[in-house]
Amino acid sequence: MHKQLQQVDVKKEILAGLTSFFAISYVIIVNSVILGEAGLPPELSVFGTIFISILGCLVIGFFGKVPIVLTTGMGVNSFFTYTLVISLGLSWQEALAVSFAASCLYLIVAFTPLTEVLIEHVPDSLKHGITVGIGIFLSLVGLEKGEIIIKGEHTFMTLNSFSSPALLLTLASLIFTLFLFLKKIQGSFFIAIIVTTIVSNVFKIIPREASAFSLKMLKDYPSIVGQLDFSNALSTEFILGTFSLAMILIFESMGLFNGLLPHLTQDEFRKVYRINGIIMILSSLFGTSPTIPAAESSTGIQEGGRSGLTAVVVGLCFIASIFMIPLLSFIPSSALAPVIIITGCLMMSNLQAIDFRDFSEWFPAFLMIVMMAFSMSISDGLAFGFVSYPLVKLFTGKGKEVSKPMWFISLLFCGYLIAKVWI
Protein backbone atom coordinates (compact mmCIF):
# COMPACT_ATOMS: atom_id res chain seq x y z
CA MET A 1 0.00 0.00 0.00
CA HIS A 2 2.93 2.36 0.77
CA LYS A 3 4.33 1.84 -2.71
CA GLN A 4 0.89 2.55 -4.15
CA LEU A 5 0.59 5.84 -2.21
CA GLN A 6 3.84 7.04 -3.76
CA GLN A 7 2.33 6.66 -7.21
CA VAL A 8 -0.91 8.57 -6.64
CA ASP A 9 -2.03 12.05 -5.70
CA VAL A 10 -3.08 11.48 -2.09
CA LYS A 11 -5.07 14.73 -1.92
CA LYS A 12 -7.05 13.77 -5.02
CA GLU A 13 -7.68 10.28 -3.67
CA ILE A 14 -8.99 11.63 -0.36
CA LEU A 15 -11.29 14.12 -2.11
CA ALA A 16 -12.44 11.34 -4.44
CA GLY A 17 -13.20 9.11 -1.46
CA LEU A 18 -15.16 11.85 0.31
CA THR A 19 -17.11 12.57 -2.89
CA SER A 20 -17.94 8.90 -3.43
CA PHE A 21 -19.06 8.54 0.17
CA PHE A 22 -21.38 11.53 0.08
CA ALA A 23 -22.78 10.36 -3.26
CA ILE A 24 -23.58 6.90 -1.87
CA SER A 25 -24.31 7.87 1.77
CA TYR A 26 -28.05 7.78 1.16
CA VAL A 27 -27.81 3.97 0.93
CA ILE A 28 -27.27 3.77 4.69
CA ILE A 29 -30.79 4.95 5.45
CA VAL A 30 -32.60 4.01 2.22
CA ASN A 31 -31.38 0.41 2.20
CA SER A 32 -32.53 -0.05 5.79
CA VAL A 33 -35.96 1.43 5.04
CA ILE A 34 -36.43 -0.90 2.02
CA LEU A 35 -35.35 -3.95 4.03
CA GLY A 36 -37.70 -2.81 6.78
CA GLU A 37 -40.61 -3.52 4.43
CA ALA A 38 -39.36 -7.13 4.30
CA GLY A 39 -39.61 -7.36 8.09
CA LEU A 40 -35.98 -6.63 8.99
CA PRO A 41 -35.92 -4.01 11.77
CA PRO A 42 -34.52 -0.92 9.95
CA GLU A 43 -32.99 0.49 13.12
CA LEU A 44 -30.88 -2.70 13.30
CA SER A 45 -30.26 -3.46 9.61
CA VAL A 46 -28.74 0.03 9.27
CA PHE A 47 -25.72 -1.32 11.16
CA GLY A 48 -25.50 -4.34 8.87
CA THR A 49 -25.46 -1.96 5.89
CA ILE A 50 -22.67 0.12 7.45
CA PHE A 51 -20.55 -2.81 8.64
CA ILE A 52 -20.61 -4.68 5.31
CA SER A 53 -19.82 -1.42 3.50
CA ILE A 54 -16.83 -0.81 5.79
CA LEU A 55 -15.53 -4.31 5.16
CA GLY A 56 -16.20 -4.17 1.41
CA CYS A 57 -14.50 -0.80 0.86
CA LEU A 58 -11.45 -1.60 3.00
CA VAL A 59 -10.89 -5.02 1.44
CA ILE A 60 -11.30 -3.89 -2.18
CA GLY A 61 -9.18 -0.83 -1.40
CA PHE A 62 -6.26 -2.64 0.22
CA PHE A 63 -6.33 -5.83 -1.86
CA GLY A 64 -8.17 -4.89 -5.07
CA LYS A 65 -6.42 -1.49 -5.25
CA VAL A 66 -9.33 0.09 -7.16
CA PRO A 67 -11.45 3.21 -6.37
CA ILE A 68 -14.68 1.24 -6.06
CA VAL A 69 -17.32 1.40 -3.32
CA LEU A 70 -18.69 -2.02 -2.36
CA THR A 71 -22.01 -1.63 -0.60
CA THR A 72 -25.52 -3.04 -0.57
CA GLY A 73 -26.96 -2.71 -4.07
CA MET A 74 -29.88 -0.43 -4.80
CA GLY A 75 -32.21 -2.51 -6.96
CA VAL A 76 -30.85 -5.69 -5.41
CA ASN A 77 -32.39 -4.62 -2.10
CA SER A 78 -35.70 -4.02 -3.87
CA PHE A 79 -35.51 -7.54 -5.33
CA PHE A 80 -34.84 -8.83 -1.81
CA THR A 81 -37.91 -7.12 -0.37
CA TYR A 82 -40.51 -6.92 -3.13
CA THR A 83 -39.68 -10.16 -4.97
CA LEU A 84 -38.27 -12.62 -2.46
CA VAL A 85 -40.40 -11.60 0.51
CA ILE A 86 -43.54 -9.90 -0.78
CA SER A 87 -44.03 -11.74 -4.12
CA LEU A 88 -42.60 -15.19 -3.30
CA GLY A 89 -43.79 -15.14 0.29
CA LEU A 90 -40.44 -15.94 1.90
CA SER A 91 -39.59 -14.67 5.36
CA TRP A 92 -36.70 -12.23 5.69
CA GLN A 93 -34.66 -15.04 7.24
CA GLU A 94 -35.35 -17.24 4.18
CA ALA A 95 -34.54 -14.29 1.88
CA LEU A 96 -31.15 -13.98 3.60
CA ALA A 97 -30.62 -17.69 2.92
CA VAL A 98 -31.51 -17.12 -0.75
CA SER A 99 -28.95 -14.29 -0.84
CA PHE A 100 -26.34 -16.64 0.61
CA ALA A 101 -27.13 -19.37 -1.94
CA ALA A 102 -27.11 -16.90 -4.86
CA SER A 103 -23.76 -15.54 -3.65
CA CYS A 104 -22.39 -19.09 -3.66
CA LEU A 105 -23.36 -19.42 -7.34
CA TYR A 106 -21.62 -16.09 -7.97
CA LEU A 107 -18.46 -17.42 -6.32
CA ILE A 108 -18.53 -20.54 -8.50
CA VAL A 109 -18.44 -18.27 -11.55
CA ALA A 110 -15.81 -15.98 -10.00
CA PHE A 111 -13.38 -18.76 -9.05
CA THR A 112 -13.63 -20.82 -12.25
CA PRO A 113 -12.78 -20.14 -15.92
CA LEU A 114 -16.43 -19.13 -16.39
CA THR A 115 -15.39 -15.55 -15.62
CA GLU A 116 -12.99 -15.43 -18.57
CA VAL A 117 -15.54 -17.11 -20.82
CA LEU A 118 -18.12 -14.47 -20.01
CA ILE A 119 -15.68 -11.58 -20.48
CA GLU A 120 -14.28 -12.91 -23.76
CA HIS A 121 -17.59 -13.70 -25.42
CA VAL A 122 -19.64 -10.64 -24.45
CA PRO A 123 -19.56 -8.32 -27.52
CA ASP A 124 -17.88 -4.91 -27.19
CA SER A 125 -21.10 -3.17 -28.25
CA LEU A 126 -22.90 -4.63 -25.21
CA LYS A 127 -19.99 -3.80 -22.91
CA HIS A 128 -20.12 -0.16 -24.03
CA GLY A 129 -23.93 -0.30 -23.87
CA ILE A 130 -23.68 -1.33 -20.22
CA THR A 131 -21.57 1.74 -19.42
CA VAL A 132 -23.90 4.07 -21.33
CA GLY A 133 -26.96 2.44 -19.76
CA ILE A 134 -25.58 2.91 -16.26
CA GLY A 135 -24.83 6.51 -17.22
CA ILE A 136 -28.38 7.35 -18.27
CA PHE A 137 -29.69 5.34 -15.31
CA LEU A 138 -27.59 7.50 -12.97
CA SER A 139 -28.72 10.68 -14.71
CA LEU A 140 -32.36 9.77 -14.14
CA VAL A 141 -31.63 8.88 -10.52
CA GLY A 142 -30.03 12.31 -10.10
CA LEU A 143 -32.94 14.10 -11.77
CA GLU A 144 -35.36 12.23 -9.49
CA LYS A 145 -33.33 12.74 -6.31
CA GLY A 146 -33.10 16.45 -7.07
CA GLU A 147 -36.86 16.56 -7.74
CA ILE A 148 -36.31 18.02 -11.20
CA ILE A 149 -38.52 15.26 -12.54
CA ILE A 150 -41.40 13.73 -10.61
CA LYS A 151 -44.16 11.22 -11.29
CA GLY A 152 -46.75 12.85 -13.52
CA GLU A 153 -50.52 12.68 -13.13
CA HIS A 154 -50.94 11.14 -16.58
CA THR A 155 -47.32 10.17 -17.37
CA PHE A 156 -44.72 8.16 -15.51
CA MET A 157 -42.51 11.27 -15.23
CA THR A 158 -42.85 15.01 -15.76
CA LEU A 159 -40.99 18.25 -15.00
CA ASN A 160 -41.58 19.45 -11.46
CA SER A 161 -43.08 22.86 -10.76
CA PHE A 162 -40.60 25.73 -10.58
CA SER A 163 -42.23 26.74 -7.31
CA SER A 164 -40.56 23.67 -5.75
CA PRO A 165 -37.73 24.71 -3.39
CA ALA A 166 -35.99 21.37 -4.01
CA LEU A 167 -35.99 21.87 -7.80
CA LEU A 168 -34.64 25.44 -7.48
CA LEU A 169 -31.93 24.35 -5.05
CA THR A 170 -30.94 21.46 -7.34
CA LEU A 171 -30.71 23.74 -10.40
CA ALA A 172 -28.65 26.31 -8.48
CA SER A 173 -26.39 23.54 -7.20
CA LEU A 174 -26.08 22.08 -10.72
CA ILE A 175 -24.96 25.46 -12.10
CA PHE A 176 -22.44 25.86 -9.26
CA THR A 177 -21.16 22.30 -9.64
CA LEU A 178 -20.77 22.70 -13.41
CA PHE A 179 -18.84 25.94 -12.91
CA LEU A 180 -16.40 24.29 -10.50
CA PHE A 181 -16.09 21.16 -12.64
CA LEU A 182 -15.49 22.97 -15.96
CA LYS A 183 -12.98 25.28 -14.29
CA LYS A 184 -11.16 22.07 -13.24
CA ILE A 185 -11.14 23.09 -9.57
CA GLN A 186 -9.82 20.19 -7.52
CA GLY A 187 -12.51 18.75 -5.28
CA SER A 188 -15.26 20.42 -7.32
CA PHE A 189 -17.89 17.77 -6.53
CA PHE A 190 -17.06 17.66 -2.83
CA ILE A 191 -17.03 21.46 -2.53
CA ALA A 192 -20.41 21.71 -4.27
CA ILE A 193 -21.97 19.11 -1.94
CA ILE A 194 -20.71 20.90 1.19
CA VAL A 195 -21.71 24.40 0.02
CA THR A 196 -25.19 23.27 -1.05
CA THR A 197 -25.69 21.45 2.27
CA ILE A 198 -24.69 24.55 4.26
CA VAL A 199 -26.93 26.86 2.20
CA SER A 200 -29.89 24.48 2.47
CA ASN A 201 -29.62 24.15 6.25
CA VAL A 202 -28.75 27.78 7.07
CA PHE A 203 -31.68 29.15 5.07
CA LYS A 204 -33.91 26.13 5.80
CA ILE A 205 -34.73 25.71 2.10
CA ILE A 206 -35.68 22.04 2.46
CA PRO A 207 -37.25 20.85 5.73
CA ARG A 208 -35.12 18.21 7.44
CA GLU A 209 -36.87 15.13 8.76
CA ALA A 210 -35.93 13.88 12.20
CA SER A 211 -33.82 10.74 12.15
CA ALA A 212 -35.36 7.58 13.64
CA PHE A 213 -31.95 5.89 13.86
CA SER A 214 -29.83 5.89 16.98
CA LEU A 215 -26.44 4.52 18.03
CA LYS A 216 -28.16 3.17 21.16
CA MET A 217 -29.72 0.40 19.03
CA LEU A 218 -26.28 -1.08 18.26
CA LYS A 219 -26.52 -3.34 21.31
CA ASP A 220 -29.50 -5.13 19.71
CA TYR A 221 -27.86 -5.59 16.30
CA PRO A 222 -26.56 -9.15 17.03
CA SER A 223 -30.18 -10.36 17.04
CA ILE A 224 -30.30 -10.22 13.20
CA VAL A 225 -26.77 -11.56 12.57
CA GLY A 226 -26.55 -15.02 10.98
CA GLN A 227 -30.33 -15.48 10.88
CA LEU A 228 -30.42 -17.60 7.70
CA ASP A 229 -33.32 -20.02 7.29
CA PHE A 230 -32.74 -22.90 4.84
CA SER A 231 -35.77 -24.93 5.98
CA ASN A 232 -37.51 -24.42 2.59
CA ALA A 233 -34.38 -24.64 0.43
CA LEU A 234 -35.97 -27.25 -1.86
CA SER A 235 -39.14 -25.28 -2.48
CA THR A 236 -39.91 -23.82 -5.92
CA GLU A 237 -39.96 -20.29 -4.49
CA PHE A 238 -36.52 -20.67 -2.89
CA ILE A 239 -34.92 -22.19 -6.02
CA LEU A 240 -36.51 -19.64 -8.37
CA GLY A 241 -35.47 -16.77 -6.13
CA THR A 242 -31.91 -18.09 -5.89
CA PHE A 243 -31.53 -18.48 -9.68
CA SER A 244 -32.98 -15.04 -10.45
CA LEU A 245 -30.90 -13.26 -7.81
CA ALA A 246 -27.72 -15.07 -8.92
CA MET A 247 -28.29 -13.89 -12.52
CA ILE A 248 -28.65 -10.31 -11.30
CA LEU A 249 -25.56 -10.45 -9.07
CA ILE A 250 -23.28 -12.15 -11.62
CA PHE A 251 -24.03 -9.94 -14.61
CA GLU A 252 -24.82 -6.66 -12.87
CA SER A 253 -21.53 -6.82 -10.96
CA MET A 254 -19.67 -7.76 -14.14
CA GLY A 255 -21.33 -4.91 -16.02
CA LEU A 256 -20.60 -2.38 -13.30
CA PHE A 257 -16.93 -3.35 -12.97
CA ASN A 258 -16.50 -3.19 -16.75
CA GLY A 259 -18.40 0.09 -16.95
CA LEU A 260 -16.61 1.80 -14.07
CA LEU A 261 -13.13 0.40 -14.75
CA PRO A 262 -12.96 -0.36 -18.50
CA HIS A 263 -9.14 -0.53 -18.54
CA LEU A 264 -8.73 -3.35 -16.01
CA THR A 265 -6.62 -6.30 -17.16
CA GLN A 266 -8.14 -9.77 -16.94
CA ASP A 267 -6.11 -10.54 -13.80
CA GLU A 268 -7.18 -7.27 -12.16
CA PHE A 269 -10.81 -7.86 -13.09
CA ARG A 270 -10.69 -11.42 -11.78
CA LYS A 271 -9.31 -10.20 -8.44
CA VAL A 272 -11.93 -7.49 -7.81
CA TYR A 273 -14.73 -9.73 -9.08
CA ARG A 274 -13.73 -12.39 -6.56
CA ILE A 275 -13.39 -9.87 -3.74
CA ASN A 276 -16.92 -8.69 -4.43
CA GLY A 277 -18.17 -12.30 -4.23
CA ILE A 278 -16.54 -12.86 -0.85
CA ILE A 279 -18.03 -9.67 0.60
CA MET A 280 -21.35 -10.50 -1.04
CA ILE A 281 -21.62 -13.88 0.68
CA LEU A 282 -20.85 -12.25 4.04
CA SER A 283 -23.61 -9.64 3.60
CA SER A 284 -26.34 -12.19 4.31
CA LEU A 285 -24.57 -13.17 7.54
CA PHE A 286 -24.46 -9.48 8.50
CA GLY A 287 -28.26 -9.29 8.12
CA THR A 288 -28.47 -7.24 4.96
CA SER A 289 -28.97 -7.57 1.18
CA PRO A 290 -26.09 -8.50 -1.20
CA THR A 291 -23.31 -6.10 -2.11
CA ILE A 292 -22.35 -4.95 -5.58
CA PRO A 293 -19.95 -2.26 -6.87
CA ALA A 294 -21.85 1.01 -6.50
CA ALA A 295 -22.49 2.96 -9.70
CA GLU A 296 -21.91 6.10 -7.61
CA SER A 297 -18.21 5.08 -7.44
CA SER A 298 -17.92 6.90 -10.74
CA THR A 299 -18.33 10.24 -8.93
CA GLY A 300 -15.06 9.60 -7.09
CA ILE A 301 -13.37 8.34 -10.25
CA GLN A 302 -14.36 11.55 -12.03
CA GLU A 303 -12.98 13.48 -9.07
CA GLY A 304 -9.58 11.87 -9.70
CA GLY A 305 -9.73 8.62 -7.74
CA ARG A 306 -7.40 6.09 -9.34
CA SER A 307 -6.27 3.75 -6.56
CA GLY A 308 -7.52 1.73 -3.64
CA LEU A 309 -6.92 4.70 -1.36
CA THR A 310 -10.20 6.18 -2.58
CA ALA A 311 -12.08 3.06 -1.43
CA VAL A 312 -10.21 3.04 1.89
CA VAL A 313 -11.28 6.65 2.53
CA VAL A 314 -14.88 5.66 1.80
CA GLY A 315 -14.52 2.78 4.26
CA LEU A 316 -13.24 5.18 6.93
CA CYS A 317 -16.19 7.49 6.23
CA PHE A 318 -18.56 4.56 6.75
CA ILE A 319 -16.85 3.93 10.11
CA ALA A 320 -17.43 7.57 11.07
CA SER A 321 -21.05 7.31 9.93
CA ILE A 322 -21.75 4.85 12.77
CA PHE A 323 -21.47 7.77 15.17
CA MET A 324 -23.10 10.31 12.88
CA ILE A 325 -26.11 8.47 11.44
CA PRO A 326 -28.56 11.25 12.41
CA LEU A 327 -26.26 13.90 10.84
CA LEU A 328 -26.57 12.31 7.39
CA SER A 329 -30.10 13.69 7.27
CA PHE A 330 -28.61 17.19 7.02
CA ILE A 331 -27.37 16.47 3.46
CA PRO A 332 -30.24 17.26 1.05
CA SER A 333 -30.73 15.23 -2.10
CA SER A 334 -30.36 18.48 -4.03
CA ALA A 335 -26.68 18.54 -3.00
CA LEU A 336 -26.03 15.05 -4.36
CA ALA A 337 -28.19 15.15 -7.50
CA PRO A 338 -25.92 17.40 -9.64
CA VAL A 339 -22.88 15.19 -8.98
CA ILE A 340 -24.84 12.10 -10.02
CA ILE A 341 -26.26 13.82 -13.13
CA ILE A 342 -22.86 15.04 -14.36
CA THR A 343 -21.27 11.65 -13.69
CA GLY A 344 -24.01 9.92 -15.68
CA CYS A 345 -23.41 12.31 -18.56
CA LEU A 346 -19.69 11.51 -18.60
CA MET A 347 -20.36 7.75 -18.65
CA MET A 348 -22.64 8.19 -21.66
CA SER A 349 -19.64 9.29 -23.74
CA ASN A 350 -19.06 5.58 -24.46
CA LEU A 351 -21.77 5.88 -27.10
CA GLN A 352 -19.03 6.96 -29.51
CA ALA A 353 -17.45 3.50 -29.25
CA ILE A 354 -20.58 1.73 -30.57
CA ASP A 355 -20.77 1.17 -34.33
CA PHE A 356 -23.96 2.98 -35.40
CA ARG A 357 -23.50 1.75 -38.99
CA ASP A 358 -24.19 -1.85 -37.96
CA PHE A 359 -27.81 -2.13 -36.77
CA SER A 360 -27.19 -5.65 -35.48
CA GLU A 361 -24.63 -4.24 -33.03
CA TRP A 362 -26.38 -0.96 -32.28
CA PHE A 363 -29.96 -2.10 -31.63
CA PRO A 364 -29.26 -4.58 -28.78
CA ALA A 365 -27.08 -1.94 -27.10
CA PHE A 366 -29.82 0.65 -27.62
CA LEU A 367 -32.43 -1.68 -26.12
CA MET A 368 -30.18 -2.34 -23.13
CA ILE A 369 -29.62 1.40 -22.59
CA VAL A 370 -33.26 2.50 -22.75
CA MET A 371 -34.49 -0.44 -20.67
CA MET A 372 -31.95 0.29 -17.92
CA ALA A 373 -33.17 3.88 -17.86
CA PHE A 374 -36.91 3.51 -18.16
CA SER A 375 -37.36 0.31 -16.17
CA MET A 376 -35.03 1.83 -13.54
CA SER A 377 -33.37 -1.57 -13.34
CA ILE A 378 -29.82 -2.35 -14.47
CA SER A 379 -30.53 -6.09 -14.36
CA ASP A 380 -33.65 -5.84 -16.56
CA GLY A 381 -31.72 -3.71 -19.05
CA LEU A 382 -28.97 -6.32 -19.18
CA ALA A 383 -31.55 -9.03 -19.84
CA PHE A 384 -33.13 -7.21 -22.80
CA GLY A 385 -29.73 -6.45 -24.33
CA PHE A 386 -28.37 -9.98 -24.00
CA VAL A 387 -31.57 -11.67 -25.21
CA SER A 388 -31.95 -9.41 -28.24
CA TYR A 389 -28.31 -9.58 -29.44
CA PRO A 390 -28.30 -13.14 -30.88
CA LEU A 391 -31.83 -12.71 -32.25
CA VAL A 392 -30.93 -9.56 -34.19
CA LYS A 393 -27.76 -11.22 -35.47
CA LEU A 394 -29.78 -14.24 -36.58
CA PHE A 395 -32.44 -12.11 -38.31
CA THR A 396 -29.77 -10.17 -40.24
CA GLY A 397 -28.02 -13.31 -41.45
CA LYS A 398 -25.08 -12.87 -39.08
CA GLY A 399 -25.89 -15.73 -36.74
CA LYS A 400 -22.39 -17.17 -37.13
CA GLU A 401 -20.98 -14.11 -35.36
CA VAL A 402 -22.68 -15.21 -32.13
CA SER A 403 -20.54 -17.59 -30.07
CA LYS A 404 -21.97 -20.59 -28.26
CA PRO A 405 -21.28 -19.04 -24.83
CA MET A 406 -23.17 -15.92 -25.94
CA TRP A 407 -26.16 -18.07 -26.96
CA PHE A 408 -26.01 -19.72 -23.54
CA ILE A 409 -25.87 -16.36 -21.72
CA SER A 410 -28.82 -15.19 -23.81
CA LEU A 411 -30.81 -18.28 -22.84
CA LEU A 412 -30.03 -17.69 -19.17
CA PHE A 413 -31.31 -14.13 -19.39
CA CYS A 414 -34.33 -15.38 -21.29
CA GLY A 415 -34.98 -17.71 -18.37
CA TYR A 416 -34.59 -14.74 -16.02
CA LEU A 417 -37.25 -12.78 -17.93
CA ILE A 418 -39.56 -15.79 -18.02
CA ALA A 419 -39.08 -16.25 -14.27
CA LYS A 420 -40.33 -12.70 -13.74
CA VAL A 421 -43.74 -13.89 -14.98
CA TRP A 422 -44.08 -15.94 -11.80
CA ILE A 423 -42.38 -13.50 -9.46
N, C-alpha and C positions, 0 to 999 in steps of 0.2 A: 504494500500500500504506500510506503514511503517513496519508493521509486516512482510510483504512479503520480504522487502529488508533485514531484519535481517536473513532471511533463505537462501539467495542466495549470490553468489560471485559477488559483484557489478562490479568489474573490468572485470570479464568474461562477464557479461551481456552487459556492455558498448561496449566491443570489438565485441561481437556477433552482437549487433545492428549496429555498424559501418560496419561490414562485410556484413550483410544482405542488408544494404542500398546501399553500393557500388555494390553489386551483382545485385540489382534490379534497380539501378539508371538509366539505359538505357531506362527504360519504360517511363520516363518523356518526352524524346524527341521522341522516337520511336512511342509511343502511339499517340502522337499528329500528327506525320507525317501520320500514317495510317488513323486516323480520318479525316485528311485533304483531303484525296482522296474521302471521303464521302461528302465533301463540308463544313465541320466544319473548320473555320479558325485555322490553327495549332498554330499560335502565340497567340491565345486566349485559345484554348482548353488545351494548356500546363498548364495553371493555374487551370483549372478544374481537370486535372490529379493530380496536386500537392495537391490541397485543399482536394480532396476526400481521397487521400492517408494519409494526415495528420490526418484527422478525423478518418479514419479507423484504423490506427495504434495506435492512442491514446486511442480510445474507447476499442479496443480489448486488449490493454495492461493494462489499468486501470481496466476494468470490466471483460474481459475474462481471464486475467492473464496468457496469453500464448505468446510464442516468435514467433508470426506469423505476417507477413507483409500482410496487406489488401490493395490491389491496383488494378488498372484497369488490367483486365486479358489479357495477350497475347494469341491470338487465339480467345478469345471472341471479341476483338476489330476488328480482321479480319472478323469475322462473321458479326459484325455490318456494316462494310464498304462494303465488297465484296458480302455478301449475302443479307442483308436487303436493302442496297441502290443500289448497282450496279446490282445484279441479280433480286431482286424483284421490283426494281424501286421506292422504297420509298424515300422521302426526308430525310435529316438528322434530321429534326424536327420530322417526323413520326417515324424514327428509334429510337429516344430518347423515344417516346411514347411507342414503342414496348418494349424497355428495361424496362420501368416503369411497363408495364403490366406483363412482364415475371417475374420481381422481385416480383410482388404481388403474383403470383402463387408460387414462391419460399417461400414466407412468410407463405402462407397457409400450405405448407408442414412443415415448420420450427416450427410453433406454434400449430400444431395438433399432435396426436399420429402417424401420417404418418411417422414422423422421426424415431421413435422407430421401426416401422414395417420394414422400409427399412434397418435399421442397423441390426436388428435381422435376417432377412431372406436373406441377401446377404452372400453367402458362403465365408468361410475364404480364400479359394484358390483365389477367385476373389479379396478379400480385399488385400491379399499379392501381387497379380498380378498388382493391381493398383499402389502400392508402387514401385515395380520393373519397371513397365512401365514408371512411372514418372522419375525414375532413369535413364533409358536408353534414354528417351526423353531429359532429362537435359544434359546427356553426349553428345548427338548429337548436341544440341544447343551450348554447349561449344566448340566442335570441329569446328562447323561452325563459331561461333563468333571469334574464334582464327585463322580462315582461314587455319586450318590444312586440312580440307576437303572442297572442292568446287564443284560446279556443273560441271560434266564432259561433254565433247563434245558428247559422245555417251552413257553415263550413267548418272543417276540422281545424283551421287556423285562420286568423285575421290580424290586421295591424291593431295594436292597442290604442286607446284614446290618448291624445297628447295632453290630456288633463291629468294623466297618471304620473304621480311623483316618481315612481320606479322607472318608468320609461324615460322621463326627462333626465333622471340621474344617470341611467345607463348610457344615453346618448352623449351626455356631457363627459362621462368617464371614457367613452369610446373615442371621442375627439381628443381628449387629453392623452389617452394611451397611444393613439396613432401618432400624435405629435412627438411624444418621447421615443417611440419605436422608430419612426422614420428619421429622426435626428440621431439615431444610433446611440442614445444615452444608455450607458450600462445600468442594468437593473430597471429598465423602463417598465416592465410588467409589474415588478414588485412595488416600485414607487407609486404606480397608478393605483394599485390595490390599496395601499396604505392611505394615500391621500383621499381617495374616494370614501374609504371607511371612516376617516376622521370627519370629513365634510358631512357625511350622512348622519353621524351620531351627534356632532356638535349642533347642527341645525335641525336635528330630529326630522329628517326628510322622509325616512321610512320607519314606521313604528317597529320597535324591537320586541319580539315575543319573549316572555320569561322562559328560561330553560328548565325542563323537568328533570334534567340529569344532575346527579350529584356524586362526588367522590366517595361519600359515605356508603354508597351502595356496593363499593368494591368488595367489601367483606362477604357479600352474598353471591359474588360472581362464580365461585367454585361449584355452585349448585347446577350450573348448566354446562360444565366442562365434562367432556367424554360421555355425554348422554346419547349414544347411538343405539338405535333399536333395529336389530336385524330380524326380528321375529317373523316378519312377512316378506323376507328376502326372495322367496320363490313365487310371490304373487305377480300377476300380470302388471299391476300398477307399479310395483317396485322395479321390475325389469324394464318396463317401458320408460319410466322416469330416469333410470340409470343410463340407458342407451341414449336418450335424447340429450340429457345433460352432458354426457361424455362427448357427444358430437359438438355441442356448443363450446365446451372447454378446450377441446383439441384444436379446432379450426379457428375459433375466435382468438385464442392465445397466439397461434401461429400467425394469423393475419395481423394482429396488433404488433408483435415483435418485428415482422417484416415491414410493416408500415411505419413504425416508429424508428427502427434502426435498419434501413435498407442496405447498409454497407457492411453488415456483419458477415464474417466468414462462416463456413459451415460449422467449424469447430466452436466458434464463439456462439453461434445460434444454438447449437446442441447443448452447450453448457447452460445458457440462460433459460432455455426451454425446460431443461431438467430441474433446474433450481425452482422454477415456477411450479412444477409438478409436486416437488417435495413440500413446498409451502402450502400448496393447494390441499394436499391430503391432510395436513395438520389443521387446516381451517375448521374442518368439521369437528375435530377434537376440542377446538377452542370455543365451540358453540356459535359458529357463524357460517355464512355462505362461502362458497369457493372464491379463491383469489385468482385474478388475472392481471396482466400488465395494464395499468390505467392509461386510457387514451390521453388523459390530461398530462401525462408525462411529457408530451410534446411541448407544453408551455415552458417547461424548464429547459428542454433541448433548444428551443428557439431563443431562450435567454442566454444560451452559451454553455449549457451543461454537456459535457463530453465524456465524463468518467463516472466511476462508481461513487465518487465523493458526493455527487449530487444526490444519489439515492440515500447515502448515509446521512446527509443533512436532513432529508425528509424523514428518515427513521428517528432522528433525534427530535425533530419537531413533533412527531407522533408521541414520543415519550413525554415531551412537555405538555402535550394536549391532555394527558391524563389529569393534570392538575388545573387545566384551564378549560375544561369542557364547556362550562357556562359562557366563557368569554368568546367562544367561536360564534355565538349568536350575534355578536356585535358586527361581524363582517356581512354586509348586505350582498345579495346576489348581484346587484348592479355593479359591484366592484370587481366581481369575478367574470361576469359575462363578456366584457370587451376582450379580455385575455383569451378566453375560449373561442370567441368569434374570429379573432385575428389568427390564432393558431390553426383553426379549421381552414381558413382561407389559404394559409401557407401550405398545408398538406394537399390541398386540391391542385397545386401546381403540377402534380404527377400526371395530370391529364395529358400533358404534352408528350409523355412517353408512350401513350397508347396510339396505335396505328388506326387513324380514322378512315383510311382508305380501304381497310379490310373490314367489312360489316360483320363477318364471322368472328372477328376478334373484338370489335368495338361493342356490338350489341350485348353480349353477356356481361361485359364490364359495366356498360350503361345500366343494365337491369340490376346488377349488384349495387351500384351506387345509389340509384333512386330508391330501391327497396330498403337499403340501410337507413336512408334519410326519412322516408315517409312511413315506414313501419316502426321507426324509432327502435330498430333492433338490428344490431350488427350480425347476429347469428342468422336471422331470417334473410338478410341481404346476401350473406355468404351462400345460403342454400339456393336462392334463385340464380345467382351467378354461376355456381358450379353445376346445377342441373341443366341450365340452358346452354352452357358452352358446347358439350358434345352434340346436343340436338341441332344447334345452329350449324355446326361443322358438318354434320351428317346431311342436313337439308341443302347445303351449298356444295355438296359433292366433295367435301374435304374431310370425310370421316377418318381417313388414314392418318391424319395429323393428330388424332386423339389417341393417346397412349392407353394401354390397358389399365394402369393404375388410375388414370384420370376417369375412365369409365366407372371404375369401382368407387372412387370418391363421389362421383355424380350419383351413383345408385344409393350410396349411404345417405347423401343429403336428400335424395328423393324419399328414402325411408323416413328421414327426419320430418319432412313436410307431411307425409302421409300420417305419421304418428300424431301430428298436431290436430288431425281430425278427431282423434279420440281424447286428446288432452286439451 
